[in-house]
Amino acid sequence: MIKVVLADDQELVRAGFRMLLDVEDDITVVGEASDGAEAVTLARSHRPDVVLMDIRMPTLDGIEATRQIAGVTGLEQVRVLILTTYDTDAYVFEALAAGASGFLLKDSGPAELLHGIRVVAAGDALLAPRITRRLIRQFTATRTAQHASDDRLAVLTTREREILALVGQGLSNEEIAAELVLSPATARTHVSRAMTKLGARDRAQLVVIAYQTGLAH
């Protein structure tokens, strides 16, 4: 069962999400938060699999709440799926850099939202179709290129760097395996090792690192 916390300052929005999720056999809503501070508290107390997080909320915004959740020892398995009406370069990168595992627009369809929850709960990264990697690439280039350093990549093998570059391009383990003529299991192992060596909590963080260090372009 996938445990979900809903974080949105609009009660009507939360009610709509709850109605959608409560009818699913594999998803249950364990808490609702009206601001980012409440979301952090609920994440600590309920240890949900996924927090559906709005960005613009009072007291503490969704990006800072995401950063706090990602920084709490013991909450490593809590994934944050950002939901917002604001489709901008900055929000995409800030959310992922803060520790979000996915990013969807609020006008996404019910099927897309349910799919997103399941994908993120499984540990994969998720970006809405309209929030393309081009936006992340442009924002990262202007904001972090001057600070990027290859030092952190020194811990990776040549193969792991190749894997990281392909993860940054949005390829799945199966696609990476086909690209490098590996078995999917071997590709998955390389991805896991890269995550461990780089201290990335999930695949979304690998995407950020790939762009920050210039491996993905």
N, C-alpha and C positions, 0 to 999 in steps of 0.2 A: 504494500500500500504506500503510495506517494503522499507524504504529509506536506500540506501547503499552508503558508501564512500569506494573507492578503494585506498589502500596505498601500492605502490610497486615502487621501483626505476627503474624498467624496463618498458618503455612505451609500448613495445610489449605485455608484460604480462597483463598490465592494459587493453589494447585494446581487448585482448582475453576475459578477464573477462567481459568487458562491452558488447561485442557482445553476450555472453552467457546470461547475465542477462537482457539485453534490450528486449529480445523476451518474457520474462515472464510477464504475466498480473498483478501479484501481487508484482513485484519487480522493483524498479527504481534506477538508479545510479545518485546520486545528487552531486558527486564531486570526483576528483582524486587527489592524493597526491604522490609526488615522494620521500618524506622522512617523517620521523616521526614527525618533527615539523609542516609540512604542514597538516599532518593527525590530529594533535591536534587542529590546527586552524580551519580546516573544521568541526571537531566534534563540536567545539564551535558555529560556525556560522550556520551549517545546522541541528544540532541535529538529526543525522541519527539514524535509529534503529540498524544498524550493520555497523561496520568498518571491512573490510577485510584487515588484517594487515600483511605485510611481516615482518620478524624479522630483517634481515640484510639490513639496509638502511643507507645512509649517514646522517650527521648532528645529527640525533636522531634515535636510533634503535627502532624497533617495540615494544620491551618489555618496554623500558622507556616511549615511547609514550603511550602505554597501561596504564602504571602506572599513567601518568599525566591525561589521560582522566578519569580514574576511580576515581581520586582524586578531580575532578572539581565539585563543587556544581552545580546542575542543569543538570548534564549529567548522572545521575544515570540510566536512561533508555537506554543509549547508550551501546550496547554490542559489544565486540571485538572478532572477529573470526580470530585467528592466522593462516596464511598460510605460510608454509615454506618447503624447501627441506631438512631441517636439522632435522633428526629424532634422537634426543638425550634426555637422561634423564633430563639433566639440563634445556634444553629449555622448555620441557613440564612443569616442576614444576615452573620455573621462570615466564613463561607466565601466568599460572593460579594464582600464588601468586601475580602477578602484577595486576590482575583483569580481565584477559581474560575469556570469557565464553565458548570458544571452541578452538580446535586445530586440523587442518587438514593439510595433506601433499599436496604439489602442484600437485603431480601426481594423486591425487584423481580424479575420473571420474566426469563429469558434473552433473550427477544425485546426487552424493554424496555431491558435493558442494552446489547445490540448496537446498537439504535437510538440510544441515548444516546451511545455512543462515536462513531458516524458523524455525528450532529448536531453534537456538540461539535467534532469534528475539522474540520467544515466551517465552523466559526466562529460557530455560533449558540449561544444560551443554552438551557439545559435545566433545568427544574424538575420533580421527580416530581409526579404528579397530586395526591398527598396533601399535598405541601408547597406550599400555595397562595400566591398573591400577597397574600392577606389576612394571612398570618403575617408576611411581610416588611413589609407596611404597618404592622402593629401594632408590630413591634419597632423599625422605623425611626422611627416617630412618637415613641415614648417615649425613644429613645436619642439621636437626632440632630436632632430638630426645632429644639431651642433653639440649635443651632450652625449650622443650615442658612443658607446665604446665596445670594442670586440673582446675586452678582457673577460667578460662573463662567459663568452663562448669557448674560452680556452679549455673548459672542463669537458667539452663535447668532442667525440670522435668525428672524423670526416663524414662518416655515414650519418651520424646524428645531426650534423649541420645540414646535410642534404634533406633529411627528414623534416627538420625544423623549417626550412625554407618552403617545403611543400605544404606543411601545416599552415604556414602563414598565407599561402595562396588559397586556402580553404579546402584542400583535398582531404577526403576521408581516408581511413586506413586502407580500405580496399583500393582506392584510386592511387594511393602512394605505393602500395604493393605492385600494382600494374605498371606504374611509371618506372620503378626501380627494379622490376623483375624479382620481387620477393614474395614470400607467402604473407597473407594478411596477418597471421600470428606474429611473424617476425617484424612486420611494420609496426604492429601494436606494441611490441616489446621495445622497439627503438623509441617510439613516442613516449612511453612510460618512463624510460630511462632519462630521456631529455627533460621531462617534467621534473623528475626527482633531482637531477643535477642542477637544474636552473631554479629550483624552489618554486615552480609554477603549480598553483593549486588545481588548475584544470587546463583544458585545451585552449580556452579563450586567452589565458595568460600567455600561452606559447605564441599565439597570433600577435599579441602586443609586442612580445620580445623580438619576434621575427622582424617586425617592421622597425622597431627602435634600433636594432643593430644592423639594419640594412640587408638582412638575408632575404627578406621578401620585398619585392619592388614591382 
